[in-house]
Amino acid sequence: MSIQPNKKKPNPIDTHVGSRVRLRRTMLGMSQEKLGDSLGITFQQVQKYEKGSNRIGASRLQHISEILGVPVSFFFEDAPGSGGQKAAGLEEHGSDYVVDFLSTSEGLQLNRAFVRIADPKVRRRVIELIKTLADAENATEEG
């Protein structure tokens, strides 16, 4: 009978930072391969960073932030143990809900389409439409 080696679980901060790298990369429509090429590493290494199984060093994280066009602090917004610090612009559901949604195909498509709308009035009308549709669906489920 062989004993399985104890697999070390990734640090929650490393997992969170990796998920934020994945979120931003997918929001930009960038592949793991393209990010890896820009960093001079393999896409498999990018996968390990995004899963949190490999820790991202400070200089590498700075380089990733430059490639992805966000400040380094972006990767730590709403991190575990951050005292509930909220990322700018997030609603009551928190960043996990937003990250999960934006990681879906529908979330990415909606986000990409929405940011292409230049007129603020049209953006507000789209938001109101979505709220109305969501409220109507909730009313149907409740009644």
C-alpha positions as CSV (number, residue, x, y, z in Angstrom):
1,M,0.0,0.0,0.0
2,S,1.6,3.2,-1.1
3,I,1.1,6.5,0.7
4,Q,0.2,9.5,-1.4
5,P,2.5,12.4,-1.0
6,N,1.0,15.4,0.7
7,K,0.0,17.8,-2.0
8,K,0.5,21.4,-0.8
9,K,-2.5,23.5,-1.4
10,P,-1.8,26.9,-3.2
11,N,-1.8,29.9,-0.9
12,P,-5.2,31.7,-1.2
13,I,-3.5,35.0,-2.1
14,D,-1.6,33.2,-5.0
15,T,-4.9,31.7,-6.2
16,H,-6.6,35.1,-6.0
17,V,-3.8,36.9,-7.9
18,G,-3.8,34.1,-10.5
19,S,-7.6,34.4,-11.0
20,R,-7.3,38.2,-11.5
21,V,-4.5,37.6,-14.1
22,R,-6.9,35.2,-15.9
23,L,-9.8,37.6,-15.6
24,R,-7.9,40.5,-17.1
25,R,-6.3,38.4,-19.8
26,T,-9.7,37.0,-20.9
27,M,-11.3,40.5,-20.8
28,L,-8.6,41.5,-23.3
29,G,-9.2,38.4,-25.4
30,M,-5.6,37.4,-25.0
31,S,-4.5,33.8,-25.1
32,Q,-2.3,32.2,-22.5
33,E,0.2,31.6,-25.3
34,K,0.3,35.3,-26.2
35,L,0.8,36.3,-22.6
36,G,3.5,33.7,-22.1
37,D,5.3,34.9,-25.3
38,S,5.2,38.4,-24.0
39,L,6.7,37.3,-20.7
40,G,9.2,34.8,-22.3
41,I,7.6,31.8,-20.7
42,T,5.4,28.9,-21.8
43,F,1.7,28.9,-21.8
44,Q,1.9,26.0,-19.3
45,Q,3.7,28.4,-16.9
46,V,0.9,31.0,-17.4
47,Q,-1.6,28.2,-16.5
48,K,0.2,27.4,-13.3
49,Y,0.2,31.1,-12.4
50,E,-3.5,31.5,-13.1
51,K,-4.3,28.4,-11.0
52,G,-2.1,29.7,-8.1
53,S,0.0,26.5,-8.1
54,N,3.1,28.6,-8.9
55,R,3.6,32.0,-7.2
56,I,4.2,35.0,-9.3
57,G,7.3,37.0,-8.3
58,A,7.2,40.8,-7.8
59,S,9.1,41.7,-11.0
60,R,7.1,39.2,-13.1
61,L,3.8,40.6,-11.6
62,Q,4.9,44.1,-12.5
63,H,5.6,43.0,-16.1
64,I,2.2,41.2,-16.3
65,S,0.5,44.4,-15.1
66,E,2.2,46.4,-17.9
67,I,1.2,43.8,-20.6
68,L,-2.4,43.7,-19.3
69,G,-2.6,47.5,-18.8
70,V,-3.6,47.5,-15.2
71,P,-1.9,48.6,-12.0
72,V,-0.4,45.9,-9.8
73,S,-3.0,46.7,-7.2
74,F,-5.7,45.3,-9.6
75,F,-4.5,41.7,-8.8
76,F,-5.0,42.2,-5.1
77,E,-8.5,43.8,-5.1
78,D,-10.8,41.9,-2.7
79,A,-8.0,39.4,-1.9
80,P,-8.6,37.1,1.1
81,G,-7.6,38.8,4.3
82,S,-7.8,42.3,2.8
83,G,-10.4,43.4,5.3
84,G,-13.2,43.4,2.8
85,Q,-11.7,46.1,0.7
86,K,-14.0,46.5,-2.3
87,A,-12.8,46.9,-5.8
88,A,-14.0,50.1,-7.5
89,G,-17.4,49.8,-9.2
90,L,-18.4,46.4,-7.8
91,E,-21.9,45.8,-6.5
92,E,-23.0,44.0,-3.4
93,H,-22.3,40.5,-4.8
94,G,-18.5,41.0,-4.5
95,S,-15.6,40.3,-6.8
96,D,-16.0,36.5,-6.8
97,Y,-19.4,36.9,-8.4
98,V,-17.9,39.3,-11.0
99,V,-14.9,37.2,-11.7
100,D,-17.1,34.1,-12.1
101,F,-19.4,35.9,-14.5
102,L,-16.7,37.5,-16.5
103,S,-15.0,34.1,-16.9
104,T,-18.0,32.8,-18.7
105,S,-18.5,33.1,-22.5
106,E,-21.7,35.2,-22.0
107,G,-20.0,37.5,-19.5
108,L,-17.1,38.1,-21.9
109,Q,-19.4,38.7,-24.9
110,L,-21.5,41.1,-22.9
111,N,-18.5,43.0,-21.5
112,R,-16.9,43.3,-24.9
113,A,-20.1,44.5,-26.6
114,F,-20.9,46.9,-23.8
115,V,-17.5,48.7,-23.8
116,R,-17.9,49.3,-27.6
117,I,-20.9,51.5,-26.9
118,A,-19.6,55.0,-26.9
119,D,-22.7,57.0,-26.1
120,P,-23.3,57.2,-22.2
121,K,-27.0,57.5,-22.7
122,V,-27.2,54.3,-24.7
123,R,-25.1,52.6,-22.0
124,R,-27.6,53.7,-19.3
125,R,-30.5,52.5,-21.4
126,V,-28.8,49.1,-21.9
127,I,-28.3,48.8,-18.1
128,E,-31.9,49.7,-17.5
129,L,-33.1,47.1,-20.0
130,I,-31.0,44.4,-18.3
131,K,-32.3,45.4,-14.9
132,T,-35.9,45.3,-16.2
133,L,-35.4,41.9,-17.7
134,A,-33.8,40.6,-14.5
135,D,-36.6,42.1,-12.3
136,A,-39.2,40.5,-14.6
137,E,-37.5,37.1,-14.4
138,N,-37.3,37.3,-10.6
139,A,-41.0,38.4,-10.4
140,T,-41.9,35.3,-12.5
141,E,-39.9,33.0,-10.3
142,E,-41.4,34.4,-7.1
143,G,-45.0,34.4,-8.3
